[in-house]
Amino acid sequence: MWGDVAATEGEEAKTGPFADWEYHVTTIEGLIPRDVEQMLTAVQDRITELAKTSPVTALRAVARLQDTTPALALDAVRTARQAMVSWEAIGTALGCTRQSAHERYARQVAN
């Protein structure tokens, strides 16, 4: 069985060490830290509030977020791949499929 990754890792069956690793990555490491969750909520609440009194300023803040998030996502995907995180786990974390994540980032990320 040595060298037979499918048999020893259980990738297809979602059992064995592979499944344990995926569970760890998606469940344990996948939790957003409380302080980050609070910051995201605060930004959302502040922009919603700002839109009521200064809608153009709120739109500028939204545009800034839209400009910033692609680079943050790419950096996070690059770091995840360097840490040997699977494309399936990356896709799950990003709310898409493994294939979508791979198609979107693989060319920009060194495997």
C-alpha positions in Angstrom: 0.0 0.0 0.0 2.9 2.4 0.3 2.7 4.9 -2.4 -1.0 4.4 -3.0 -2.2 7.7 -1.7 -5.9 7.0 -2.5 -5.8 3.8 -0.4 -3.8 5.1 2.5 -5.2 8.7 2.8 -8.8 7.9 2.0 -9.2 11.0 -0.1 -12.2 9.7 -2.1 -13.9 8.0 0.8 -13.3 11.0 3.1 -11.8 8.8 5.7 -8.5 8.4 7.4 -5.8 11.1 7.8 -7.0 13.1 4.8 -10.5 13.5 6.3 -9.0 14.3 9.7 -6.9 17.1 8.2 -9.9 18.5 6.3 -12.0 18.5 9.4 -9.3 20.3 11.3 -8.8 22.9 8.7 -12.5 23.6 8.0 -13.8 23.3 11.5 -11.1 24.4 13.9 -9.0 26.7 11.8 -12.1 27.9 9.9 -13.5 29.8 12.8 -13.3 33.6 12.4 -11.7 35.1 15.5 -14.1 37.1 17.6 -12.2 40.4 17.3 -12.2 40.1 13.5 -15.9 39.3 13.5 -16.5 42.3 15.6 -14.5 44.6 13.3 -16.4 43.3 10.2 -19.7 43.9 11.9 -18.6 47.4 13.0 -17.5 48.3 9.5 -20.8 47.1 8.1 -22.8 48.9 10.7 -20.8 52.1 10.3 -21.2 52.1 6.5 -24.9 51.5 6.8 -25.2 54.4 9.3 -23.0 56.6 7.0 -25.2 55.9 4.0 -28.2 57.5 5.8 -26.4 60.8 6.2 -23.6 60.8 3.6 -24.4 58.3 0.9 -21.5 59.3 -1.4 -19.0 58.9 1.5 -20.5 55.5 2.2 -20.1 54.5 -1.5 -16.5 55.6 -1.3 -16.0 53.4 1.7 -17.6 50.4 -0.1 -15.4 51.0 -3.1 -12.3 51.0 -0.9 -13.4 47.6 0.6 -14.0 46.3 -2.9 -10.6 47.4 -4.0 -8.9 45.9 -0.9 -10.6 42.5 -0.6 -9.2 40.9 -3.8 -5.6 41.4 -2.7 -6.5 40.2 0.8 -8.1 37.1 -0.7 -5.1 36.4 -2.9 -2.7 36.7 0.0 -4.8 34.5 2.2 -5.0 31.8 -0.6 -1.3 32.0 -1.2 -0.6 31.5 2.5 -3.1 28.7 2.7 -1.5 26.9 -0.2 2.0 27.3 1.3 0.6 25.7 4.4 -0.6 22.8 2.3 -4.3 23.6 2.7 -6.3 21.8 0.0 -8.2 23.6 -2.8 -11.3 22.0 -1.4 -10.8 23.6 2.0 -10.0 26.9 0.4 -13.1 26.7 -1.7 -15.2 25.9 1.3 -13.7 28.8 3.3 -14.4 31.2 0.4 -18.0 29.9 0.0 -17.4 28.3 -3.4 -16.3 24.9 -4.9 -12.8 23.5 -5.0 -12.9 23.9 -8.8 -14.0 27.6 -8.6 -11.3 28.5 -6.1 -8.7 26.7 -8.2 -9.7 28.3 -11.4 -9.8 31.8 -9.8 -6.4 31.6 -7.9 -4.2 28.8 -9.1 -2.4 30.8 -11.8 -1.6 33.5 -9.3 -0.5 31.2 -6.5 2.7 29.1 -6.7 1.8 25.5 -5.8 
